[in-house]
């Protein structure tokens, strides 16, 4: 008899702001999800697994003296603390730590393995980071001309500025380039963002693409089988379906930087319009451009590709 599996259940709660009405509001009370540590099989790729307990890791001699550091494997390390606090994705958190942007108890810390106890003070560029009291999940219909990064001080239009949630630190689950539009997701639940963005989970993204000239059957076959080489990477779509001459539905399983645009450039073609219309089983629907709304817990699961009934 197979062992029972724990499925990822997004947390809920968070501070509310003005938005387009959601089917249901997030529940109150924080959840404490843990990211998967093993590469799951295709059958269980979106089953949320608790982290394994490991042996206590001794902190290096030059490590910042945080209370409990290296002595309790149940405590989160610095990277996980930042990501689950919604400060950054796990990969971006690791870069921030390495580059000296993070301090623990007043001293710069570049050691990702340092364990963080409840009474430790963690700051990012001088701003204290604390675990959220509740998780929120947000859908935005991004217009063209807006960037998804929050780190570019010179960007005149940031997608995050369209979301009016003061006091909630949101991180985007992946990005859309400046000239693309459509569905982009934000949350302060780092574990949920990790499941959406890490390539090993293969979360599907669906795009409506208008090309400069129609794709031939040979072009479509190439892009969905062997793929094309661009800047040392193999770019391949899971499927491409023609809606009309020069208009297609692309489904990607990874979402590399400007992947569709680079695919078409490799065929001497050009992207005239690119709109993301779905992440996992969650669709953009009729949300007006430039507007946002909360996701219900059931919708947060749909983004992971989990078609589940609404949570009670």
N, C-alpha and C positions, 0 to 999 in steps of 0.2 A: 504494500500500500504506500503510495508516494507521500512524502512528508508534506505537511501543510506549509503554505507560503504566505509571507507577510507582504501585502501589496502596499505600494506607496499611497498614503492618504495625506494630501496636503493639509497643512495647518489652516487656521482661520483666525479671524479677528482683525485688528488693526484699526487705524483711525480713518474715519470716513470723510469724504469731501464731496463736492458737487461733481456729478457725472451723469452720463446717460444711464437710465435705470437698468439694472442687471436683472436677470431672471430670479436670482436670489442673492442675498448679501452674504459675505463670508461669516462663518460662525465665530463666536467669541471664544477666547482661550487658545493659548499657543500649542502648537504641536511640536514634537521633538524628533523630526525624521533624521535618519542617518544615511549618508550616501553609500551606494554599493561599492564593495571593494574588489570583487572578482568580475571578470568578463562573463556575463551570463550567456547561457545557451539561447538560440533563437526563440525557443518555446517560452523561455522565462525572462526575456530581455528587459521587460518593463516591470518585473516583480521587484518591489522595494525590499532589500535585504538589510538587516542590521549589521553594523560594522563588527568585525571580529575583535575580540579582546586580544591584546598582544602583551608581550613582556614589557615591563617598564623600561624606558629608554633613559639612560643617564645623560644629563645635559652636558655639553662641552664645557671646558674650563672657563671659556670666555663668555658663556651664555649669560643673559640678563637674569639676575636672581629673582625669578618670579616664585611666589609661594606655591609649593606643590609641583614645581617643574620637574619632569623626569621621574616622579615618584608614584604617579597614579595614572595608569593607562586609560582609566575611564574619563579623564579630563581631556577636552579637545586640544589638539595642537593649534599653533597660531594660525596656520592657513585655514583650518576648518572653522576656527572661531570667527575669522573675518568673513568667510563665505556664508556661514549660517546666520551671521548677524546682518547679512544683506549689504555689506560694504563692497563686495566684489565677488565675481565668480572665483572658483578655486584656482584656476590657472592665473587669472589676473591678480589674485591675492598673493600667490607665490612670487609674481614679478614685483609687486609692491614691497613685499618683505625684502627680497633680494636687493632692491634698489634703495633701501634705507628710508622708506616712507613711513614705517611702522615703529612705534615705540611701546615698550611695556614698562609700566611703573616708572615712567619718566626717562628711560634710556632707550636709544635706538636699538632695535633687535633685528638681526638679519638671519636668525636661525628659525626655520619653519617648524622644527620639531619641538620647540619649547611648549610645554603644557600650560594652559591658562586656567587658573583657579577662579572661583567666583569673586574673590576679593581683589584680583589683579586689575590694574587699570591699563587698558589698551587704547592707543590713539593712532589715528591715520592722518598724517600731515597736521598734527596738533589738535585734531578734533576727536573727542572721546567716542569710542565705538562700544555700544552696549547691545546685547541680544534683544531683539524686538519682543514686545509683550504679546504680539499676535502677528500672524502672517496675512498679507494681502496679495491678491493676484489680479493683474490689470491687463486689459486688452486695449490697444491703441490702433487707430487707423492712421498710419503715418502718411502725411502728404510728401510730395517731392520737395526737395530743397532743405529738408531737415536731416541732421546727422544723429545717429543713435549713441555715439560715445558721449559720456559726460565729462571726459577728461580734457577735451580740447578747449582751452580758454579763448581761442580765436574764432570758434564756430559761432556765427551770428544766430543760427536757428538750431536748437537742440530739441529732439523729440521729447525728452524728459520735461521740458518746459511747458509742454501741452497738458501735463497731468498735474492737477491741483490737489496735491496731498501733502500739505505742510507737516513736517515732523516725521515723515516716513522716508527712509532711505531705500530707494528702489534701484534695481539693477536690471538691465535688459537681458532677456534670454536670447542671445544671438543679436545679429544686426541686419539692417537693410542699408544699402549704400545710399548716398545722398540723392541720387537720381531715381531711386526706386520708391515704391509706395506700398501701402497695404498693412497687413497684420503684423504687429510687433507686440511681444509680451514682456511685462515687467513684474517683478516681485521683490520682496525682501526675504524670501525663502531660498537660501543658497542651495540647499539640497535639491529642490525642485528645478532650479535653473541648471544645476549640474546634469540632471537627468535629461533635460531638454537639449543641452548644447554639446555634451561630450559625444564624440564620434562613435564610441562603442555602443551607445544606446540606439543609434540609427533612427532617431525621430524624423519622420517624414515631413517635408515642407512642400507645399503645393503652390505653384506660381502660374499666373496668366501672363503670357509673353507675346508681344507683337514684334515681328521681325521686319527688317528692311525689305527682304524678299522671301518668298516661300521656301520652305525646306523641302528637299526632294526625299523620296522614300529611302534613298541610300544615305542621305544625311541623318535622318532619324534613326536608321538602323545602326549607323556608326556611333552616334551619340549615346545609344542605349546598350551597346554591346562592348566593343573594344574601347570606346571613348576616344578622347583627343589628349595630346600632350601639350601642356602650357606651363612655362616657367618651372619645369621639372616635376609637375604634378599631372596625374591622370585624372581627367575630368569626365564624369559619366553620369547620365541621368538614369533613374530607375525606370521611368516611362515618359513618353512624349505622345500626346494625343492632339490631333489637329481639330480645331473648332471651326476654322475657316481658313482660306488661303492667307498665309502670313500671320495667323493667330493660333497659339498652341497652349496646351496645359502641360507644364513640366512638373514632374515629381522628383525631388532630390532626397537622398538619404543621409547626407552629411552637411551640406551647406558651406562649402569653402568660400573664401573671399571672392566676391564678384563672379561666382562660378558660371552662371548662365551666360553672362556677358562675355566671359573668356571663351566659353564653348563656341559661341557664335562667331567671335572674332577669329577663332582657329579655322572656321569654314569660310572666311572672308565675307561674313554677314555682319549685321549690326542689330542691336536691340533698340527698338524704337520706344517700347514701353514695357515695364516689368512691375507686376503687382503680385504680392504674396496674398493668397486667399485662404490658406489653411495651414495650421501646424498640428501634426498628428491628426486626430479626428475633430479638432476644433476649427470651425470655419469663421471667417470674418463676418459673413452675413450682411445685414443692412446697416451696420454702424457707419454713420456719416464720416467723411474725411475730416481729420483734425480732432475728432471726438474720441473719448475713452469711456470705459466702464469697468466695473468690477467683474471678476469671474466668480461663479459659485464653485464650491469644492468639486462638484461633479464635472464642471467644465474644465477645471484645472487637471483632472484626470484625463479628460478627452484630449488635451494638448499632448499628453504623454502617449496617446494612442490607445488609452484604456476606455473602451465603450462601456461605461458603468451606469446603472440607474442612479438618480439623485441620492446623495447621502442623507441619512436621517439625522 
